[in-house]
């Protein structure tokens, strides 16, 4: 049966089926591509951004410790020294957990 000898109903049905198949194919390709991109972004997040966050946490703890030592040095009283000792102890504990 030649294409030109078909009725319009058959031609439209064939075209509609072809378009539906192409649409499903594009959808599946998009879904697979999205899953692949998501897996790669998760790997990048876990491999690069989390360690950067940990480094920032360590730097923040060290900064707090240095500031408390400076305050204790300036004030030179027992209360400031005790506060600095607590901050330094917490910084050491925090570094162990990071």
C-alpha positions as CSV (number, residue, x, y, z in Angstrom):
1,X,0.0,0.0,0.0
2,X,1.5,3.3,-1.1
3,X,1.4,6.3,1.2
4,X,-0.6,8.4,-1.4
5,X,-3.2,5.7,-1.6
6,X,-4.0,5.7,2.1
7,X,-7.0,7.5,3.5
8,X,-6.6,10.7,5.5
9,X,-7.7,8.8,8.7
10,X,-4.8,6.3,8.3
11,X,-2.3,9.0,7.5
12,X,-3.3,11.1,10.5
13,X,-3.2,8.1,12.8
14,X,0.2,7.0,11.6
15,X,1.5,10.6,12.0
16,X,0.0,10.8,15.5
17,X,1.6,7.4,16.5
18,X,4.9,8.5,15.2
19,X,4.7,11.8,17.1
20,X,3.7,10.0,20.3
21,X,6.6,7.6,20.0
22,X,9.0,10.5,19.4
23,X,7.6,12.4,22.4
24,X,8.0,9.4,24.6
25,X,11.6,8.9,23.4
26,X,12.5,12.6,24.1
27,X,10.9,12.3,27.6
28,X,12.8,9.2,28.4
29,X,16.1,10.8,27.3
30,X,15.3,13.9,29.3
31,X,14.6,11.8,32.4
32,X,17.8,9.7,32.1
33,X,19.8,12.9,31.5
34,X,18.3,14.5,34.6
35,X,19.1,11.5,36.7
36,X,22.7,11.4,35.4
37,X,23.2,15.2,36.0
38,X,21.7,14.8,39.5
39,X,24.2,12.0,40.4
40,X,27.1,14.1,39.1
41,X,26.0,17.2,41.0
42,X,25.7,15.1,44.2
43,X,29.2,13.8,43.7
44,X,30.5,17.3,43.2
45,X,28.7,18.6,46.3
46,X,30.0,15.7,48.5
47,X,33.5,15.9,47.1
48,X,34.1,19.7,46.9
49,X,31.5,21.8,48.8
50,X,31.3,19.8,52.0
51,X,35.1,19.9,52.6
52,X,35.0,23.6,52.0
53,X,32.3,23.9,54.7
54,X,34.4,21.9,57.1
55,X,37.4,24.1,56.4
56,X,35.2,27.2,57.1
57,X,34.0,25.6,60.4
58,X,37.6,25.0,61.5
59,X,38.7,28.6,60.5
60,X,35.7,30.0,62.5
61,X,36.6,28.0,65.6
62,X,40.3,29.1,65.3
63,X,39.2,32.7,64.9
64,X,37.0,32.5,68.0
65,X,39.9,31.0,70.0
66,X,42.3,33.8,68.8
67,X,39.8,36.5,69.7
68,X,39.2,35.1,73.2
69,X,43.0,34.9,73.7
70,X,43.3,38.5,72.7
71,X,40.6,39.6,75.0
72,X,42.2,37.6,77.9
73,X,45.5,39.2,77.1
74,X,44.0,42.7,77.1
75,X,41.9,42.3,80.2
76,X,44.4,40.1,82.1
77,X,41.9,38.9,84.6
78,X,40.9,35.4,85.8
79,X,37.4,35.5,84.2
80,X,38.7,36.3,80.7
81,X,41.4,33.7,81.0
82,X,38.8,31.1,82.0
83,X,36.6,32.1,79.1
84,X,39.5,31.8,76.7
85,X,40.4,28.3,78.1
86,X,36.8,27.2,77.5
87,X,36.7,28.6,73.9
88,X,40.1,26.9,73.2
89,X,38.9,23.6,74.6
90,X,35.7,23.8,72.5
91,X,37.7,24.6,69.4
92,X,39.8,21.5,70.0
93,X,36.7,19.4,70.5
94,X,35.0,21.0,67.4
95,X,38.1,20.3,65.2
96,X,38.0,16.7,66.3
97,X,34.4,16.4,65.2
98,X,34.8,18.2,61.9
